[in-house]
């Protein structure tokens, strides 16, 4: 174990050195860098190169990747690096709204067009005219809205809900999804013509488990921010915590790391300068407690192994929180939406999904 720690410590020191050099290289490359995007790993450098190359085009961009990988940050970078930077950047989370509300949100509505429409409403496409509309979770929109969205992309025009006037806009669309769009197209849930229209430029965000050399820079970035916001003296993490971070699979990706470090910074003693394992969230502490005792059967794929770990962590957090999803999300240092996604993924919507069946009652004693 000591030998492993020495190897990890040496690797971390090298990564810290490269991370410290990165801002200088970026600062000399131009007036604008990818603000908020921290990464010196090969996968993230590849993403940044594509962003710089396509930012000033009119092409639609589809951002793909798991939840929490930083898709909105890249969307904002595409906007700010383009000639549209002085115009609005308008984000919309498709999955957060019902079909009716999303249509009104995107395209606006006329007064009296439906019950409750007391006034005319300008939609997000109009607000984004000349700028960029970021449509997150595009894989969740309904087929009827897909038709209207396709028309905007092709003709750059639409009508408000309940309206007759055609409105023309100049908007660049950046869309994002963590869904398997190919499977959705094959199943008939997503229009193939819209799929190909969105696929003009595709950028895939790497999960954090595939870019762990970025961990030191990300840790420094978040701790600096949270220490300042919470008036703490924390400046870094202990070697043991960094080892834990390097071994963790990060199912919630950068967002999980961000939430983890915010939690740990707040929970640290007021005069502490390093984050230690005892103030980490439950999900990460659980990994630390296991140490080297995780055994995976031969022939198990990486995805299958991660699924087992994810489900076990979810169960532990839900049990300890008495099945309170908000408390479980806080314990796992992830958003409520991310917890909902993983609960649905592993079929844990109710206690009955994980509680063992009770044995049948025997005959009563006479």
Secondary structure as GFF3:
##gff-version 3
##sequence-region A 1 366
A	DSSP	alpha_helix	2	27	.	.	.	ID=ss1
A	DSSP	alpha_helix	42	54	.	.	.	ID=ss2
A	DSSP	beta_strand	61	64	.	.	.	ID=ss3
A	DSSP	alpha_helix	71	80	.	.	.	ID=ss4
A	DSSP	beta_strand	89	93	.	.	.	ID=ss5
A	DSSP	three_ten_helix	94	96	.	.	.	ID=ss6
A	DSSP	alpha_helix	99	107	.	.	.	ID=ss7
A	DSSP	alpha_helix	124	127	.	.	.	ID=ss8
A	DSSP	beta_strand	132	136	.	.	.	ID=ss9
A	DSSP	three_ten_helix	138	140	.	.	.	ID=ss10
A	DSSP	alpha_helix	143	155	.	.	.	ID=ss11
A	DSSP	beta_strand	157	159	.	.	.	ID=ss12
A	DSSP	beta_strand	166	168	.	.	.	ID=ss13
A	DSSP	beta_strand	172	177	.	.	.	ID=ss14
A	DSSP	alpha_helix	181	186	.	.	.	ID=ss15
A	DSSP	alpha_helix	192	198	.	.	.	ID=ss16
A	DSSP	beta_strand	201	204	.	.	.	ID=ss17
A	DSSP	three_ten_helix	208	210	.	.	.	ID=ss18
A	DSSP	three_ten_helix	212	214	.	.	.	ID=ss19
A	DSSP	alpha_helix	215	229	.	.	.	ID=ss20
A	DSSP	beta_strand	236	237	.	.	.	ID=ss21
A	DSSP	alpha_helix	239	247	.	.	.	ID=ss22
A	DSSP	alpha_helix	253	267	.	.	.	ID=ss23
A	DSSP	beta_strand	274	275	.	.	.	ID=ss24
A	DSSP	three_ten_helix	277	279	.	.	.	ID=ss25
A	DSSP	alpha_helix	282	290	.	.	.	ID=ss26
A	DSSP	alpha_helix	302	320	.	.	.	ID=ss27
A	DSSP	alpha_helix	325	331	.	.	.	ID=ss28
A	DSSP	alpha_helix	336	345	.	.	.	ID=ss29
A	DSSP	three_ten_helix	351	353	.	.	.	ID=ss30
###
